Amino acid sequence: MNKAVWAGYMQAEAFWERGDICFAQRYDPEKVGRVIVNGDGAEWIKEARKHFSNVELYLDPFHRNRAIQEALGFAPDLVRRALNAVRSGDLKGLGRVLNEAVAVARGEDQVKRVKELRRYLKANWDGLLDWRGGPKPAPEGARGLGAAEAEINHVLAVRMTKKGMSWGTSGAHHMAPIRSLEAEGQLKHWLGGWQKRRWPEAKAVDRRHGPCRVIERLATTDPAGWLAARLPLLASAAGNSELGRRLKRLAQAVPTSELISRGQPAPWRSRMIPTRQASA
């Protein structure tokens, strides 16, 4: 399916804000009748109600069935009956099984696990059954919700937790969106756009006339031009300061002819207008 994926290390509010944006980019919220959210019953998942007015929360079948098997594992018959009650939509029957489990449990540990299971299922009671079997009509060809754990495994766990891998919070937060793009089939497209923004497209350059241009530029350049120095300070009132007088003495070490030959007046002298001498 054409699914949207988003992930990251962030607060629940920020997570659902991103989800809200993804939802609005793909669908017209005013035309969507039902929004189905599948999760493990964690409190942060229930915050989806703040962002979707018509949201329905369902307990992921994988987590639901695993919780039943772990808590009632001391009595396989109770496990079978509890799972059958859920699959058949018999919540009253499930409640009777849980009450019976509390009565037959042995030891504090078994009793504690059964009571925790009962609290867990009661907290998600309205979302225990298949969403397609509720009082509201489901669209034609509607699919089941599958297992959220499988999505987490394919998108994140296979890259970030297996083979002894470990991540800091910053690295995990940056890797998660990349994995999300890969899951959407958009990673190559996104990388192409990112590379164009970061590295402009290289253009072919005709280098055949390059050496000639360099030679022409050098032929019109004074090779000793970089030695020519100007001291604007000496042409100002500051030239009479102690610093100015010291700089004048240093500048006088340069022959005046060298400066004049390059068309520069002696920096410590004022500009003079030459006069023609009369011959005797």
Secondary structure as UniProt FT lines:
FT   HELIX           12..26
FT   HELIX           29..31
FT   STRAND          35..39
FT   HELIX           43..46
FT   HELIX           47..50
FT   TURN            53..54
FT   STRAND          55..59
FT   HELIX           61..71
FT   TURN            73..74
FT   HELIX           76..87
FT   TURN            88..89
FT   HELIX           91..104
FT   HELIX           107..123
FT   HELIX           125..127
FT   HELIX           131..133
FT   TURN            140..141
FT   HELIX           148..152
FT   HELIX           153..157
FT   HELIX           158..160
FT   TURN            163..164
FT   HELIX           169..184
FT   HELIX           187..198
FT   TURN            208..209
FT   HELIX           210..219
FT   TURN            223..224
FT   HELIX           225..227
FT   HELIX           232..235
FT   HELIX           237..240
FT   HELIX           242..251
FT   TURN            252..253
FT   HELIX           256..261
FT   TURN            262..263
FT   TURN            267..268
//
